[in-house]
């Protein structure tokens, strides 16, 4: 299974994740978050796991979510991907955002190396 991660090359956490992928035997696909933002379903899973504040880099996220509702809030993030926390890593049905993605991949790399 190929893991997808949506990132931004200038983001330190994104660079750390890519470095882990390169040093492991795990397959991955880097997707530029600004050119191809994650779709609605991916963001919905991330929202269910992290909430509005865990998905967006700005503090006003909960107010905006309350005003727009879930569909409006996620569609706004798709149209403004620079506001998303990054990276967003998709592994099967699981979605990990920000530093959680780094922790997940560190565990995965250790598992691959131990085999």
GROMACS elastic network, one bead per residue, 0.5 to 0.9 nm:
[ bonds ]
;  ai    aj funct       b0    kb
    1    26     6  0.88298   500
    1    27     6  0.73014   500
    1    28     6  0.85886   500
    1    91     6  0.79212   500
    1    92     6  0.75776   500
    2    26     6  0.77432   500
    2    27     6  0.51029   500
    2    28     6  0.51164   500
    2    29     6  0.68383   500
    2    91     6  0.74693   500
    2    92     6  0.84479   500
    3    26     6  0.80053   500
    3    27     6  0.63622   500
    3    29     6  0.62906   500
    3    30     6  0.87633   500
    3    89     6  0.71422   500
    3    90     6  0.59151   500
    3    92     6  0.74392   500
    4    27     6  0.88157   500
    4    28     6  0.56256   500
    4    30     6  0.61837   500
    4    31     6  0.71312   500
    4    88     6  0.82894   500
    4    89     6  0.57664   500
    4    90     6  0.51590   500
    4    91     6  0.66635   500
    5    14     6  0.85848   500
    5    17     6  0.86461   500
    5    18     6  0.87678   500
    5    28     6  0.73566   500
    5    29     6  0.63498   500
    5    30     6  0.53373   500
    5    31     6  0.60549   500
    5    32     6  0.85305   500
    5    33     6  0.86912   500
    5    87     6  0.64353   500
    5    88     6  0.55327   500
    5    90     6  0.60400   500
    5    91     6  0.85671   500
    5   101     6  0.88528   500
    6    14     6  0.83735   500
    6    29     6  0.85239   500
    6    30     6  0.61814   500
    6    32     6  0.58202   500
    6    33     6  0.50354   500
    6    34     6  0.88264   500
    6    36     6  0.81917   500
    6    37     6  0.72564   500
    6    38     6  0.70199   500
    6    86     6  0.72359   500
    6    87     6  0.55225   500
    6    88     6  0.50565   500
    6    89     6  0.62617   500
    6    90     6  0.82479   500
    7    10     6  0.88275   500
    7    11     6  0.74758   500
    7    13     6  0.87587   500
    7    14     6  0.55431   500
    7    15     6  0.84031   500
    7    30     6  0.69934   500
    7    31     6  0.62660   500
    7    32     6  0.54147   500
    7    33     6  0.50379   500
    7    34     6  0.80928   500
    7    86     6  0.58776   500
    7    88     6  0.66847   500
    7    89     6  0.84921   500
    8    11     6  0.55040   500
    8    12     6  0.87739   500
    8    14     6  0.63281   500
    8    15     6  0.81606   500
    8    31     6  0.82881   500
    8    32     6  0.57425   500
    8    33     6  0.58545   500
    8    34     6  0.71299   500
    8    82     6  0.89655   500
    8    86     6  0.74935   500
    8    87     6  0.74151   500
    9    12     6  0.78903   500
    9    14     6  0.66416   500
    9    15     6  0.64630   500
    9    32     6  0.77286   500
   10    14     6  0.77589   500
   10    15     6  0.75350   500
   11    14     6  0.52192   500
   11    15     6  0.63090   500
   11    16     6  0.87542   500
   11    86     6  0.76759   500
   11    87     6  0.82471   500
   12    15     6  0.50564   500
   12    16     6  0.61830   500
   12    17     6  0.86764   500
   13    17     6  0.62303   500
   13    18     6  0.86567   500
   13    86     6  0.73805   500
   13    87     6  0.69241   500
   13    98     6  0.72704   500
   13    99     6  0.69645   500
   13   101     6  0.88286   500
   13   102     6  0.73047   500
   14    17     6  0.51118   500
   14    18     6  0.62286   500
   14    19     6  0.85624   500
   14    86     6  0.68000   500
   14    87     6  0.54412   500
   14    88     6  0.89031   500
   14    98     6  0.84223   500
   14   102     6  0.84680   500
   15    18     6  0.50849   500
   15    19     6  0.60725   500
   15    20     6  0.86790   500
   16    19     6  0.50282   500
   16    20     6  0.63400   500
   16    21     6  0.87645   500
   16   102     6  0.74227   500
   17    20     6  0.51501   500
   17    21     6  0.63541   500
   17    22     6  0.87385   500
   17    87     6  0.80525   500
   17   101     6  0.75551   500
   17   102     6  0.57792   500
   17   105     6  0.71313   500
   17   106     6  0.85616   500
   18    21     6  0.50151   500
   18    22     6  0.61773   500
   18    23     6  0.86486   500
   18    28     6  0.86880   500
   18    30     6  0.78992   500
   19    22     6  0.51195   500
   19    23     6  0.62319   500
   19    24     6  0.86744   500
   20    23     6  0.51721   500
   20    24     6  0.61765   500
   20    26     6  0.89341   500
   20   102     6  0.84789   500
   20   105     6  0.70743   500
   20   106     6  0.71300   500
   20   109     6  0.71566   500
   21    24     6  0.52300   500
   21    25     6  0.72237   500
   21    26     6  0.60859   500
   21    27     6  0.72309   500
   21    28     6  0.68335   500
   21   105     6  0.77865   500
   21   109     6  0.77841   500
   22    25     6  0.74896   500
   22    26     6  0.80104   500
   22    27     6  0.87651   500
   22    28     6  0.88553   500
   23    26     6  0.85928   500
   23   109     6  0.82002   500
   24    27     6  0.83473   500
   24   108     6  0.87567   500
   24   109     6  0.57007   500
   24   110     6  0.86247   500
   24   112     6  0.71091   500
   24   113     6  0.73138   500
   25   109     6  0.77052   500
   25   112     6  0.67698   500
   25   113     6  0.80699   500
   26   108     6  0.80192   500
   26   109     6  0.73075   500
   26   112     6  0.74621   500
   30    33     6  0.89840   500
   31    34     6  0.87561   500
   31    35     6  0.80459   500
   31    36     6  0.67073   500
   31    37     6  0.81394   500
   31    38     6  0.88869   500
   32    35     6  0.54761   500
   32    36     6  0.59002   500
   32    37     6  0.73741   500
   33    36     6  0.52957   500
   33    38     6  0.71029   500
   33    81     6  0.65613   500
   33    82     6  0.78257   500
   33    84     6  0.88021   500
   33    86     6  0.84110   500
   33    87     6  0.83181   500
   33    88     6  0.86671   500
   34    37     6  0.59270   500
   34    80     6  0.83406   500
   34    81     6  0.58293   500
   34    82     6  0.66034   500
   35    81     6  0.87405   500
   36    39     6  0.86053   500
   36    78     6  0.89752   500
   36    81     6  0.87168   500
   37    77     6  0.86175   500
   37    78     6  0.59304   500
   37    79     6  0.80739   500
   37    80     6  0.86442   500
   37    81     6  0.60014   500
   38    41     6  0.81624   500
   38    42     6  0.61102   500
   38    43     6  0.65997   500
   38    78     6  0.69320   500
   38    81     6  0.84287   500
   38    88     6  0.81407   500
   39    42     6  0.55429   500
   39    43     6  0.63667   500
   39    44     6  0.86311   500
   39    74     6  0.89710   500
   39    75     6  0.88263   500
   39    78     6  0.69623   500
   40    43     6  0.51889   500
   40    44     6  0.59704   500
   40    45     6  0.86914   500
   40    71     6  0.83882   500
   40    74     6  0.65727   500
   40    75     6  0.70199   500
   40    78     6  0.74430   500
   41    45     6  0.63063   500
   41    46     6  0.86510   500
   42    45     6  0.52595   500
   42    46     6  0.62846   500
   42    47     6  0.86131   500
   42    88     6  0.89488   500
   42    90     6  0.78480   500
   42    93     6  0.89912   500
   42    94     6  0.89855   500
   42    95     6  0.70729   500
   43    47     6  0.59592   500
   43    48     6  0.85458   500
   43    55     6  0.81756   500
   43    74     6  0.66285   500
   43    77     6  0.85902   500
   43    78     6  0.84680   500
   43    95     6  0.85501   500
   44    48     6  0.61936   500
   44    49     6  0.86951   500
   44    70     6  0.82388   500
   44    71     6  0.87208   500
   44    74     6  0.72334   500
   45    48     6  0.51176   500
   45    49     6  0.63668   500
   45    50     6  0.86623   500
   45    93     6  0.86691   500
   45    94     6  0.79037   500
   45    95     6  0.66367   500
   46    49     6  0.51624   500
   46    50     6  0.59097   500
   46    51     6  0.74261   500
   46    54     6  0.83711   500
   46    55     6  0.69123   500
   46    88     6  0.84580   500
   46    94     6  0.86142   500
   46    95     6  0.58498   500
   46    96     6  0.69532   500
   46    97     6  0.71350   500
   47    50     6  0.52131   500
   47    52     6  0.61090   500
   47    53     6  0.88406   500
   47    54     6  0.75526   500
   47    55     6  0.64133   500
   47    70     6  0.88492   500
   47    74     6  0.85825   500
   48    51     6  0.58506   500
   48    52     6  0.87770   500
   49    54     6  0.84275   500
   49    95     6  0.82290   500
   49    96     6  0.85400   500
   50    53     6  0.72028   500
   50    55     6  0.63523   500
   50    96     6  0.89208   500
   50    97     6  0.80821   500
   51    54     6  0.53896   500
   51    55     6  0.64732   500
   51    62     6  0.84989   500
   52    55     6  0.53677   500
   52    56     6  0.63993   500
   52    61     6  0.56725   500
   52    62     6  0.56243   500
   52    64     6  0.88173   500
   52    65     6  0.68061   500
   52    73     6  0.87388   500
   53    56     6  0.56163   500
   53    57     6  0.74795   500
   53    58     6  0.75851   500
   53    59     6  0.67883   500
   53    60     6  0.81428   500
   53    61     6  0.57450   500
   53    62     6  0.63433   500
   54    57     6  0.77869   500
   54    85     6  0.74946   500
   54    97     6  0.77628   500
   54    98     6  0.84921   500
   55    61     6  0.84315   500
   55    83     6  0.86057   500
   55    84     6  0.59304   500
   55    85     6  0.55625   500
   55    86     6  0.85127   500
   55    97     6  0.70998   500
   55    98     6  0.84191   500
   56    59     6  0.77350   500
   56    60     6  0.87971   500
   56    61     6  0.63539   500
   56    77     6  0.82660   500
   56    83     6  0.56840   500
   56    85     6  0.52651   500
   56    86     6  0.89467   500
   57    61     6  0.81491   500
   57    82     6  0.86901   500
   57    83     6  0.56501   500
   57    84     6  0.58828   500
   57    85     6  0.53199   500
   57    86     6  0.87755   500
   58    61     6  0.61274   500
   58    83     6  0.70880   500
   58    84     6  0.86628   500
   59    62     6  0.74469   500
   59    63     6  0.86343   500
   60    63     6  0.54606   500
   60    64     6  0.62659   500
   60    65     6  0.86881   500
   61    64     6  0.50854   500
   61    65     6  0.60279   500
   61    66     6  0.85742   500
   61    73     6  0.86644   500
   62    66     6  0.60828   500
   62    67     6  0.85558   500
   63    66     6  0.51261   500
   63    67     6  0.62447   500
   63    68     6  0.87017   500
   64    67     6  0.50659   500
   64    68     6  0.60363   500
   64    69     6  0.80829   500
   64    73     6  0.69151   500
   65    68     6  0.52475   500
   65    69     6  0.53211   500
   65    70     6  0.63527   500
   65    72     6  0.78561   500
   65    73     6  0.53804   500
   65    74     6  0.85412   500
   66    69     6  0.56632   500
   66    70     6  0.81782   500
   66    73     6  0.85947   500
   67    72     6  0.87786   500
   67    73     6  0.83910   500
   68    71     6  0.74759   500
   68    73     6  0.54764   500
   68    76     6  0.89915   500
   69    72     6  0.55329   500
   69    73     6  0.59077   500
   69    74     6  0.85836   500
   70    73     6  0.51237   500
   70    74     6  0.60950   500
   70    75     6  0.84587   500
   71    74     6  0.53850   500
   71    75     6  0.60594   500
   71    76     6  0.85126   500
   72    75     6  0.51630   500
   72    76     6  0.60601   500
   72    77     6  0.86995   500
   73    76     6  0.51830   500
   73    77     6  0.64436   500
   73    78     6  0.88712   500
   74    77     6  0.50386   500
   74    78     6  0.62904   500
   74    79     6  0.87336   500
   75    78     6  0.50260   500
   75    79     6  0.63442   500
   75    80     6  0.86168   500
   76    79     6  0.51298   500
   76    80     6  0.60927   500
   76    81     6  0.84469   500
   77    81     6  0.54672   500
   77    82     6  0.81760   500
   77    83     6  0.67641   500
   77    84     6  0.68212   500
   78    81     6  0.54958   500
   78    84     6  0.87626   500
   80    83     6  0.61350   500
   80    84     6  0.79635   500
   81    84     6  0.54685   500
   81    85     6  0.88823   500
   82    85     6  0.81438   500
   84    87     6  0.84992   500
   84    88     6  0.86525   500
   85    88     6  0.74200   500
   85    97     6  0.66046   500
   85    98     6  0.57002   500
   86    89     6  0.85300   500
   86    97     6  0.60476   500
   86    99     6  0.80891   500
   86   101     6  0.86671   500
   87    96     6  0.80065   500
   87    97     6  0.58249   500
   87    98     6  0.51511   500
   87    99     6  0.78894   500
   87   101     6  0.68875   500
   87   102     6  0.85777   500
   88    95     6  0.68758   500
   88    96     6  0.56762   500
   88    98     6  0.64637   500
   88   101     6  0.69326   500
   89    94     6  0.81686   500
   89    95     6  0.56632   500
   89    96     6  0.51003   500
   89    97     6  0.64367   500
   89    98     6  0.85110   500
   89   101     6  0.59491   500
   89   102     6  0.89906   500
   90    93     6  0.71410   500
   90    94     6  0.58322   500
   90    96     6  0.65819   500
   90   101     6  0.89349   500
   91    94     6  0.52594   500
   91    95     6  0.64637   500
   91    96     6  0.83185   500
   92    95     6  0.81095   500
   95   101     6  0.82993   500
   96    99     6  0.83087   500
   96   100     6  0.57474   500
   96   102     6  0.86937   500
   96   104     6  0.78364   500
   97   100     6  0.56784   500
   97   101     6  0.55485   500
   97   102     6  0.87400   500
   98   101     6  0.56986   500
   98   102     6  0.73166   500
   99   102     6  0.51137   500
   99   103     6  0.65313   500
   99   104     6  0.87930   500
  100   103     6  0.51243   500
  100   104     6  0.62169   500
  100   105     6  0.86638   500
  101   104     6  0.51381   500
  101   105     6  0.62165   500
  101   106     6  0.86143   500
  102   105     6  0.52275   500
  102   106     6  0.61350   500
  102   107     6  0.87418   500
  103   106     6  0.51685   500
  103   107     6  0.64143   500
  103   108     6  0.87185   500
  104   107     6  0.53438   500
  104   108     6  0.63011   500
  104   109     6  0.87645   500
  105   109     6  0.60021   500
  105   110     6  0.85248   500
  106   109     6  0.51735   500
  106   110     6  0.63101   500
  106   111     6  0.87370   500
  107   110     6  0.52120   500
  107   111     6  0.63227   500
  107   112     6  0.88200   500
  108   111     6  0.50915   500
  108   112     6  0.63040   500
  108   113     6  0.86815   500
  109   112     6  0.51324   500
  109   113     6  0.61126   500
  109   114     6  0.85939   500
  110   113     6  0.51251   500
  110   114     6  0.61079   500
  110   115     6  0.88511   500
  111   114     6  0.53115   500
  111   115     6  0.66469   500
  112   115     6  0.55536   500
